[in-house]
Amino acid sequence: MKIIFAGTPDFAASALDAILQAGFEVPLVLTQPDRPAGRGMHLQASAVKQLALKHHIRVEQPISLRLDGKYPEIAASAHQVLRETEHDIMVVAAYGLILPLSCLKIPRLGCINIHASLLPRWRGAAPIHRAIEAGDAETGITIMQMEEGLDTGPMLARQSILIEANDNTASLHDKLAKLGGEMIVKTLQQLAIAPMTATVQAEQGVCYATKISKEEAALDFRQSAQQLDRKIRALNPFPAAHASINGTTIKCWASQVEDDPATQAVSGEIIAASAAQGILIACDQGQSVLRISELQKPGGKRLKVQEFLQGFPLQKGQKFTIEKT
């Protein structure tokens, strides 16, 4: 079976690597154009492009695939490449471009997608972040047959994993990327033998994982410690949750919920700040307490509480406030 692969970030590169390691032939890879990155803002190839070039696979980077869009000539050229490339199926994982129906119809066996949620829950751009933020007990990978709707296609495979109490988006991403690679290989191996029965997604339980924005990274200590802990974990590693104290914006990378607050402090007030206790902050008007255990000041590194307090002392009674991005 010959596979065209379309994907861009590390999540997709894990799937491509698994496909290649399983011995499938990949004659063509589609990925997003190189983007400026790093301090020098130099153009950087995507993780998928880097892996494809390492394996001497042809790479195409169209900025659009829509024949009726802003760049019809570029889209038409990409369609021609797809038609001329001998293949059986297209695998898509976090590609970043919408595949119009005209593309979905080209492969003999259609296009299948690796989605990082238990569909129909968390269709859309940021399923890992939103599952953590919502406090979901589990998430997983769904392999689906692609159609025109946003993550609406029938499911070929679906497998769940637990979301641990200390999982953040980075750790959960890695677990799901590994699982996605394993599942897509099994799915392709089955499809190489015979067609698979697809299950239509349920109409109930549909929700959408909207794209993460920097504007939602500010911590509001009027919320509960549970809500804030989930937000901190969901926004790690990007864009990182933050709050302001005395005009300085502090990024918060790790936290835990304090079980027994026993405090009358107001929202955002520091109850304790020490290497032993961590930084305890009153939330929800003293109804709950959040322990911050890893922080970062402007221009500094991510530090555990003990190291952070040595260079940025905090005291009981000081108050964190919201500073919007």
Steps between C-alpha positions, in 0.01 A plus 500: 500500500630843401416795721500876454547661840379848595604651833713767662596496873664242728170317552483431127871416475449221757234347277712532187794338677282208611372455144851496360628266772217260415632478145233691311606691190447877519568662161379850598459717808291816526583745779462866587744755353812577705430755774722751685600366841748556781670818613634574155162424340669294232285280277464156653372183338220312673572184695332299224710662227821433690411134540392466137824650369698268727331210322539661154124538452364764264351795691239747374397808701197665335349794684152396388318199357175678418437537128240769576721681751746788493777302328331283234818451294694368801209273597467370142872420489472309831202305366701406195785372716256289701347351186841426347639337815428129511329426831209318662405715796578832669569519873443840663618605847500859627566630151363851552333538161142412413475219246214582261282228351700520178806374695313242704382331181847451348637201700356160405424420864424857601660699782521398864577728792670449836312714752610546861164459675217254545272630229243648487637674810752777426483536126728777378838657552601450865353174631784420743493842667123509530470151645737591785340840554154345522612245758429197281593168661610351170581582142648301214555459129240463227589383149226623268413503134512863393207688351425868443381575855739594782601165657156357424598189302420140591744332740727209409667466841474662842708442813497681835763582762463651847593863564719490810477766770844638411462483122553822309460557129865411434489165682157404367605600148791256513280215622242565230762542228640156584151348510408668171804349330415154626136528398560634151743216426244241612228672297713510186597136543134404522402715202776336295321169551132597475262796544417594860155569640467865598277615785300819459566753776227546757291815478514546877811618680630722221719789615773710341858564606558859393853614428704613801567875519745700709212713623361214712829437685436747786409329826189629675525406868130562543465154348552181699840342553381199300418716199830686520705184540341357187567821308867505604542140385304560179711801402835327564707531280312769303417775560559449877258627761600819679406752766641835609640604837622855564492567127714198407351221290587156634449186294363203693612162368393249764248491782303283740170546676522542878239277663432695821524877450390615846543863402302821486734657244363676194542379143863518384644557847816310593441286807854363521821518295787273593712221355327251729140606441522637150303810406145466631244734346139548607244437226125543471491747793687266731287194422799315349878532482744446215861398557733631228812286476678619185522862382685732264567872521553717190835421338560212738484123485232264622584431863375291789367702794817488709718642222235748388455652846875553535494743209142627531387510867129481569326548831175410667237767438621604154239465230503371143284683249389434146714644224358444157734419212 
